[in-house]
């Protein structure tokens, strides 16, 4: 890992990062030594040391000849950074929540990027009070499974249509026929429908991109699609070979793929 880049990502300047890393390697040290060993102009090293000292990232002491510096131990530094980030995020969370309004509307919203889509899907399921309907391939199932299980544990009705071979011991689970999944391009589709009020529909084939809506008609269509697929799987399990034999060859081939 690029340690300078990592430190700058949590708020250090490049000079501050170089000073801190040099102090980890050799301490205590004077400003002159740090300027020389870290390659920082003397005119800048004391200013950077002052900022680090004010933040508690370095400690200083004065002896008869010079001021000496040593670093705050890495674990203590990172623990304090983590705690400060948590305090900042919690303060932001409360302030932003007070400003945020989300009214029911008919718009179609888009969101791009796998991480962003999965994060929204997780938040959507966390908000569920009564019902979650899902269409998931294996990769998305693995990522969303902890949130799905938590929803089941708090009493939310969860029904999942899986297009892969992953396992989910939570709620109602059905496996979509592999052949039909390929024909309908469901192997790259993720659907999350919550409480009949909001739906997320994503395609993950090339670039993960999702459509999100609270339009009641579109949410109803998405929910009915998943419900009917689950209903079909339940009916299929009750069909005997004599009834399957009466199906048209193409239809029978799709049902037969469930047995593979």
C-alpha positions as CSV (number, residue, x, y, z in Angstrom):
1,X,0.0,0.0,0.0
2,X,1.1,3.5,-0.7
3,X,1.4,4.9,2.8
4,X,1.7,8.5,1.8
5,X,-1.5,8.2,-0.3
6,X,-3.2,6.5,2.6
7,X,-2.3,9.2,5.1
8,X,-3.3,12.0,2.7
9,X,-6.7,10.2,2.2
10,X,-7.4,10.6,6.0
11,X,-6.4,14.3,6.0
12,X,-2.6,14.6,6.1
13,X,-0.8,16.8,3.6
14,X,2.0,15.3,1.7
15,X,4.6,17.0,3.9
16,X,2.8,15.9,7.0
17,X,2.7,12.3,5.8
18,X,6.4,12.3,4.9
19,X,7.3,13.7,8.4
20,X,5.1,11.1,10.2
21,X,6.6,8.2,8.2
22,X,10.1,9.5,8.8
23,X,9.4,9.7,12.6
24,X,8.1,6.2,12.6
25,X,11.5,5.1,11.1
26,X,13.7,7.2,13.3
27,X,12.7,9.1,16.4
28,X,13.1,11.3,18.3
29,X,14.2,13.7,15.7
30,X,14.7,17.4,15.3
31,X,13.1,19.6,12.7
32,X,16.4,19.9,10.9
33,X,16.9,16.1,10.8
34,X,13.3,15.6,9.5
35,X,13.9,18.3,6.8
36,X,17.0,16.5,5.7
37,X,15.8,12.9,5.9
38,X,12.3,13.4,4.6
39,X,13.3,15.8,1.8
40,X,11.2,18.7,3.0
41,X,12.3,22.4,2.8
42,X,13.3,23.8,6.2
43,X,10.9,26.6,5.6
44,X,8.0,24.1,5.5
45,X,9.0,21.4,8.0
46,X,8.2,23.4,11.2
47,X,4.9,24.6,9.9
48,X,3.9,21.0,9.1
49,X,5.2,19.8,12.5
50,X,3.1,22.5,14.2
51,X,-0.1,21.2,12.4
52,X,0.8,17.6,13.3
53,X,1.4,18.6,17.0
54,X,-1.9,20.5,17.2
55,X,-3.7,17.4,15.9
56,X,-1.9,15.2,18.3
57,X,-0.2,13.2,15.6
58,X,3.3,14.0,16.9
59,X,4.6,14.7,20.4
60,X,7.3,17.2,21.2
61,X,9.7,18.0,24.0
62,X,12.4,20.6,24.4
63,X,15.9,19.9,25.6
64,X,18.9,22.2,26.1
65,X,19.7,22.4,22.4
66,X,16.6,21.7,20.3
67,X,13.0,20.7,20.1
68,X,12.6,16.9,19.6
69,X,9.6,15.1,18.0
70,X,8.3,11.6,18.1
71,X,5.2,10.1,16.4
72,X,2.0,9.1,18.1
73,X,2.0,5.3,17.9
74,X,0.2,4.2,14.7
75,X,-2.6,2.3,16.5
76,X,-3.4,5.3,18.6
77,X,-3.3,7.6,15.6
78,X,-5.6,5.4,13.5
79,X,-8.0,4.7,16.4
80,X,-8.4,8.5,17.0
81,X,-8.9,9.1,13.2
82,X,-11.5,6.3,13.1
83,X,-13.3,7.8,16.2
84,X,-13.2,11.3,14.7
85,X,-14.6,10.0,11.4
86,X,-17.4,8.2,13.3
87,X,-18.3,11.4,15.2
88,X,-18.3,13.4,11.9
89,X,-20.4,10.8,10.1
90,X,-23.0,10.6,12.9
91,X,-23.2,14.4,13.1
92,X,-23.7,14.5,9.4
93,X,-26.2,11.7,9.4
94,X,-28.4,13.5,11.9
95,X,-28.1,16.9,10.2
96,X,-28.8,15.4,6.7
97,X,-31.7,13.4,7.9
98,X,-33.4,16.5,9.2
99,X,-33.1,18.1,5.7
100,X,-34.0,15.1,3.6
101,X,-37.5,14.6,2.3
102,X,-38.5,11.6,0.1
103,X,-42.0,11.9,-1.2
104,X,-43.7,9.3,-3.3
105,X,-43.3,10.2,-7.0
106,X,-43.5,8.8,-10.5
107,X,-40.0,9.5,-11.6
108,X,-37.5,6.8,-12.7
109,X,-34.1,7.4,-11.1
110,X,-30.8,5.8,-12.3
111,X,-27.7,4.9,-10.3
112,X,-24.5,3.5,-11.7
113,X,-21.7,1.4,-10.2
114,X,-21.8,-1.9,-8.5
115,X,-20.9,-0.6,-5.1
116,X,-23.5,2.2,-5.2
117,X,-26.2,-0.1,-6.5
118,X,-25.5,-2.8,-3.8
119,X,-25.4,-0.1,-1.1
120,X,-28.8,1.3,-2.2
121,X,-30.2,-2.3,-2.3
122,X,-28.9,-2.9,1.2
123,X,-30.4,0.4,2.5
124,X,-33.7,-0.4,0.7
125,X,-34.0,-3.8,2.4
126,X,-33.0,-2.3,5.8
127,X,-36.0,0.0,5.4
128,X,-38.4,-2.9,4.8
129,X,-41.2,-3.3,7.3
130,X,-43.4,-6.0,5.8
131,X,-42.2,-7.6,2.5
132,X,-39.1,-8.0,0.3
133,X,-39.2,-9.7,-3.1
134,X,-35.9,-10.5,-4.8
135,X,-34.3,-11.7,-8.1
136,X,-30.6,-12.4,-7.5
137,X,-27.7,-14.1,-9.3
138,X,-25.0,-15.7,-7.2
139,X,-22.6,-12.8,-7.0
140,X,-25.3,-10.4,-5.8
141,X,-26.7,-13.0,-3.4
142,X,-23.3,-13.3,-1.7
143,X,-23.1,-9.6,-1.3
144,X,-26.7,-9.0,-0.1
145,X,-27.2,-12.2,2.0
146,X,-26.3,-10.7,5.4
147,X,-28.9,-8.0,5.0
148,X,-31.5,-10.5,3.7
149,X,-31.0,-12.7,6.7
150,X,-31.3,-9.7,9.1
151,X,-34.6,-8.9,7.4
152,X,-35.9,-12.4,8.0
153,X,-34.8,-12.3,11.6
154,X,-36.8,-9.1,12.3
155,X,-40.0,-10.7,10.8
156,X,-40.0,-9.3,7.3
157,X,-41.5,-11.6,4.7
158,X,-38.7,-12.4,2.2
159,X,-39.3,-14.2,-1.2
160,X,-36.3,-14.8,-3.4
161,X,-36.0,-16.0,-7.0
162,X,-32.4,-17.2,-7.5
163,X,-31.0,-17.5,-11.0
164,X,-27.8,-19.2,-9.9
165,X,-27.0,-22.1,-7.6
166,X,-26.3,-20.2,-4.4
167,X,-28.0,-21.1,-1.2
168,X,-30.3,-19.0,1.0
169,X,-31.9,-20.4,4.1
170,X,-34.2,-17.5,4.6
171,X,-37.9,-17.0,3.7
172,X,-39.3,-18.5,0.5
173,X,-36.7,-19.4,-2.1
174,X,-37.1,-20.7,-5.6
175,X,-34.6,-21.4,-8.4
176,X,-35.4,-20.0,-11.8
177,X,-35.0,-22.5,-14.7
178,X,-31.4,-22.0,-15.9
179,X,-32.4,-22.2,-19.6
180,X,-35.2,-19.7,-19.2
181,X,-32.8,-17.4,-17.2
182,X,-30.5,-17.3,-20.1
183,X,-33.3,-16.7,-22.6
184,X,-34.8,-13.9,-20.5
185,X,-31.3,-12.4,-19.6
186,X,-32.1,-12.8,-15.9
187,X,-28.7,-14.1,-15.1
188,X,-27.5,-10.5,-15.1
189,X,-30.6,-9.0,-13.4
190,X,-31.0,-7.9,-9.8
191,X,-34.4,-6.9,-8.5
192,X,-35.4,-5.6,-5.0
193,X,-39.0,-4.7,-4.3
194,X,-39.8,-3.5,-0.8
195,X,-43.2,-3.1,0.8
196,X,-45.0,-2.6,-2.5
197,X,-43.6,1.0,-2.4
198,X,-40.2,1.0,-4.1
199,X,-38.4,-1.1,-6.7
200,X,-34.7,-1.4,-7.7
201,X,-34.0,-3.1,-11.0
202,X,-30.4,-3.5,-12.1
203,X,-28.5,-5.1,-15.0
204,X,-24.9,-6.3,-14.1
205,X,-23.9,-7.6,-17.5
206,X,-21.4,-4.9,-18.5
207,X,-21.6,-1.9,-16.2
208,X,-23.8,-2.2,-13.2
209,X,-26.7,0.2,-13.7
210,X,-30.0,0.3,-11.8
211,X,-33.3,2.0,-12.2
212,X,-35.1,3.0,-9.0
213,X,-38.8,4.0,-8.8
214,X,-41.7,4.6,-6.5
215,X,-44.1,4.8,-9.3
216,X,-47.0,2.6,-8.0
217,X,-47.8,1.0,-11.4
218,X,-44.2,0.1,-12.1
219,X,-43.6,-1.2,-8.6
220,X,-46.7,-3.3,-9.0
221,X,-45.5,-4.8,-12.3
222,X,-42.1,-5.6,-10.8
223,X,-43.7,-7.2,-7.8
224,X,-46.2,-9.2,-9.9
225,X,-43.3,-10.5,-12.1
226,X,-41.5,-12.0,-9.1
227,X,-44.7,-13.2,-7.5
228,X,-45.8,-15.0,-10.6
229,X,-42.4,-16.6,-11.1
230,X,-42.5,-17.9,-7.5
231,X,-46.0,-19.1,-8.0
232,X,-44.9,-21.0,-11.2
233,X,-42.2,-22.7,-9.2
234,X,-44.6,-23.8,-6.5
235,X,-47.0,-25.2,-9.2
236,X,-44.2,-27.0,-11.0
237,X,-43.2,-29.0,-7.9
238,X,-46.7,-30.5,-7.9
239,X,-46.7,-31.6,-11.6
240,X,-46.2,-35.2,-12.3
241,X,-44.3,-36.7,-15.4
242,X,-47.7,-37.4,-17.1
243,X,-48.6,-33.7,-17.1
244,X,-45.2,-32.5,-18.1
245,X,-45.3,-34.9,-21.0
246,X,-48.3,-33.1,-22.4
247,X,-46.4,-29.8,-22.7
248,X,-45.0,-28.4,-25.9
249,X,-41.4,-29.4,-26.4
250,X,-40.0,-25.9,-25.8
251,X,-42.0,-25.5,-22.6
252,X,-41.0,-29.0,-21.4
253,X,-37.4,-28.2,-22.1
254,X,-37.5,-25.2,-19.8
255,X,-39.1,-27.2,-17.0
256,X,-36.7,-30.0,-17.5
257,X,-33.8,-27.6,-17.0
258,X,-34.9,-27.3,-13.4
259,X,-33.9,-30.8,-12.8
260,X,-30.4,-30.4,-14.1
